[in-house]
Amino acid sequence: MLRQTMGSALLATLLATCPAFAQDAGNEAWLPSLMTQTPQEGFDLAVTIARKAVTTTQPNTDALHALRPAYAHDPDSLIEVSGVVATYFATIAEANEYWWE
């Protein structure tokens, strides 16, 4: 039950923070574009966006590391995170017109 709750909480946090991590006030944008040269670069960007969402939501690395054991070995949590990356990847693919010429 705890694992399922943690996985759901992690997914909800990731999805809820999409607009929040776009740019910190007063800081230079860390994501100037969704444009990539290849699908592989697009996937890598999707993973980066997902990771950035987590670290922006919880900037305390000690807290992040303390929570990791609760979800790191939970297949449901890992599958949910994969779904978040897939959503970001679909957005990036569309922005890149699916790398069609």
C-alpha positions as CSV (number, residue, x, y, z in Angstrom):
1,M,0.0,0.0,0.0
2,L,2.8,2.4,0.9
3,R,4.6,1.7,-2.3
4,Q,1.5,2.3,-4.4
5,T,0.9,5.6,-2.5
6,M,4.5,6.7,-3.0
7,G,4.4,5.9,-6.7
8,S,1.1,7.7,-7.1
9,A,2.5,10.7,-5.2
10,L,5.7,10.8,-7.3
11,L,3.7,10.7,-10.5
12,A,1.3,13.4,-9.3
13,T,4.2,15.5,-8.3
14,L,5.9,15.1,-11.7
15,L,2.7,15.9,-13.6
16,A,1.7,18.8,-11.4
17,T,5.1,20.6,-11.8
18,C,5.3,20.7,-15.6
19,P,4.7,24.5,-15.7
20,A,6.5,25.2,-12.5
21,F,10.0,24.2,-13.7
22,A,9.9,26.0,-17.0
23,Q,12.0,28.9,-15.6
24,D,13.0,30.0,-12.1
25,A,12.4,33.6,-11.4
26,G,15.5,35.6,-12.2
27,N,17.4,32.7,-13.6
28,E,18.3,32.0,-17.1
29,A,16.1,29.4,-18.8
30,W,17.6,25.9,-18.5
31,L,15.3,24.6,-21.3
32,P,15.6,27.1,-24.2
33,S,14.0,24.7,-26.8
34,L,12.4,21.3,-27.3
35,M,14.1,21.0,-30.7
36,T,16.5,18.1,-31.0
37,Q,18.4,16.6,-33.9
38,T,17.4,13.0,-33.4
39,P,14.8,10.9,-31.6
40,Q,17.5,9.7,-29.2
41,E,18.3,13.3,-28.2
42,G,14.6,13.8,-27.8
43,F,14.3,10.8,-25.4
44,D,17.3,12.0,-23.5
45,L,15.7,15.5,-23.2
46,A,12.4,13.8,-22.0
47,V,14.4,12.1,-19.2
48,T,16.1,15.3,-18.3
49,I,12.8,17.1,-18.0
50,A,11.4,14.4,-15.8
51,R,14.4,14.6,-13.5
52,K,14.3,18.4,-13.4
53,A,10.6,18.3,-12.4
54,V,11.6,16.1,-9.4
55,T,14.5,18.2,-8.3
56,T,12.6,21.4,-8.7
57,T,9.7,20.1,-6.7
58,Q,12.0,18.8,-4.0
59,P,15.3,20.8,-4.1
60,N,16.5,19.1,-0.8
61,T,18.8,16.3,-2.1
62,D,18.8,14.7,1.3
63,A,15.1,14.4,1.3
64,L,15.2,13.0,-2.3
65,H,17.7,10.4,-1.3
66,A,15.7,9.5,1.8
67,L,12.6,8.8,-0.3
68,R,14.5,6.8,-3.0
69,P,14.4,3.4,-1.2
70,A,10.6,3.6,-1.0
71,Y,10.2,3.7,-4.8
72,A,13.4,2.5,-6.3
73,H,12.5,-1.2,-6.2
74,D,8.8,-0.8,-6.7
75,P,7.9,-1.9,-10.3
76,D,4.7,0.1,-10.3
77,S,6.5,3.4,-9.4
78,L,9.1,2.8,-12.1
79,I,6.4,2.1,-14.7
80,E,4.6,5.3,-13.7
81,V,7.8,7.3,-14.1
82,S,8.3,5.7,-17.5
83,G,4.8,6.9,-18.4
84,V,5.8,10.5,-17.5
85,V,8.9,10.3,-19.6
86,A,6.8,8.9,-22.5
87,T,4.4,11.9,-22.2
88,Y,7.4,14.3,-22.3
89,F,8.9,12.4,-25.2
90,A,5.6,12.6,-27.2
91,T,5.5,16.3,-26.7
92,I,9.1,16.7,-27.8
93,A,8.5,14.4,-30.8
94,E,5.5,16.6,-31.9
95,A,7.6,19.7,-31.4
96,N,10.2,18.2,-33.8
97,E,7.5,17.1,-36.2
98,Y,8.5,13.6,-35.4
99,W,11.9,14.3,-37.0
100,W,10.3,14.1,-40.5
101,E,11.8,16.2,-43.3
